Amino acid sequence: GGKLLLATAQEAPHMLLSETTFDFKEVMQGSVVSHDFVVWNTGNAVLRIDQVGPTCGCLKTDFDESIPPGGAGRITLTVDFADHEGPLERTVGVFTNDPDSDDATLSVKGTAKPLLQVRPGNTISFGSGGKQLKKASIEVVSAGEPFHIRNVETDLKGKVDYQLETVQKGRHYRLNVTNTAKEGTYSGFVKLNTDLPGKSTITIRVTGNMENEIAVQPKSIALGKLPSQKPVFSKIITVVNNPHKVFKITKLTYDKKLLVVTNKPLPKKAGFSLEVRPNMANLRPGPHLVTVLSIQTDVAPKATSKVEVRLYNSKQQTLATGSN
């Protein structure tokens, strides 16, 4: 009786798509582009399109909800490249009452060319490693429309200075950013607000890691008779400078009752090793003490490097290592 069923179930729509993918190729950032996909109904009942999705902020859909037998309709996909730069691809499902293919997929793609080119890029990092970068320039060039920079803002006042130059009015501007922080790390932005509708703000991320040129390792040490560990009666602290210039330690400040510090030049590179020993005679048993060793050099006379020294004289020590 299979043939009989086929004879009665002949009234059905059938969806045929002219194409399922479309490439916009290159479009300018900020533009809105649409493409119509043609939908044929080659069946003998009305084809209903129930849904085309999912949509999102940058993709909208519009479609004919019913297509008569033998007729054609359209599904329009509209892509907004406002906040996008580079390649973009979006895929949607088409849900219909066609019993053979109740869903099909359509996809559109394209590459948004930036309205404004930011060269060499929109990040600046100051003071990493030996070549401490103090100043950076960023070029902002229009790829099409003329534009103007309305104003510049930053959340890094006191850490960086900036200056804006007009290289070619309406086409090309240069932002010079200078690090003014002497030491410490920071992270923030410099924003350029423009009058371009599709790209009104350019955000430059700026980070700084200004090790005052002197690097001290380690930053904290523990000395003395430590609870439940072997006693530690000496630790070495190294003092080197990042650009590897020759320098002098001009001042060591510490509590001479508690610490004995011996200063020797490093054998292989510009720098010093400080041997720090506890003065156990002046350490009463009980809770640990914290004291600070401060190091000043002639490279950055105003900057001080500090090492935290924790001093222990623990009674448990004798129990932990006792002979019996």
NORHU-V621486 format. One line per field, one symbol per residue. phi: phi as a letter, one per 40 degrees, with the letter a starting at -180 (. if undefined). burial: I if it has 16 or more other ideal C-beta (glycine too) atoms within 10 Angstrom, else O. Layout:
phi->???
burial->???
//
This chain:
phi->.dccdccccccacacbbcabbabcgcbcdgcbbbacccbcbccbbccbccabaccadbbbbaaccbbcdgcbbabbbbbbcdbbbgcabbbbcbbbccccbcabbbbbaabccccbcbbcibbbbcgbgccccbaabbcbbccaccabccabbabbdgbbbbabbccadgbabbbbbbcbccagbaaaabbbcbbcccacbbbbcbbbbccddcbbbccabbbhccdfbccbbabbbbbbbccgccabccabbaccccbbbbbbcccbacibbbcbbcccccbcchccbbbbbbbbbccbdccbcbbcbbbbbccddcccbdca
burial->OOOOOOOOOOOOIIIOOOOOOIOIOOIIIIIOIOIOIOIIIOIOIOIOIOOIOOOOOOIOIOIOOOIOOOOOIOIOIOIIIOOIOOOIOIOIOIOIIIOOOOOIOIOIOIIIIIIIOIOOOIOIOIIOOOOIOOOIOIOIIIOOIOIOIOOIOIOIOOIIOIOOOOOOOOOOIOIOIOIOIOIOOIOIOIOIOIOIOIIOOIOIOIIIIIIIIIOIOOOOIIIIIIOOOOOOOOIOIOIIIIOOOOIOIOOOOIOOOIIOOOOOOOOOOOIIOIOIOIOOOOIOOOOOIOIOIOIIIOIIOOIIIOIOIOIIIIOOIOOOOOOO
//
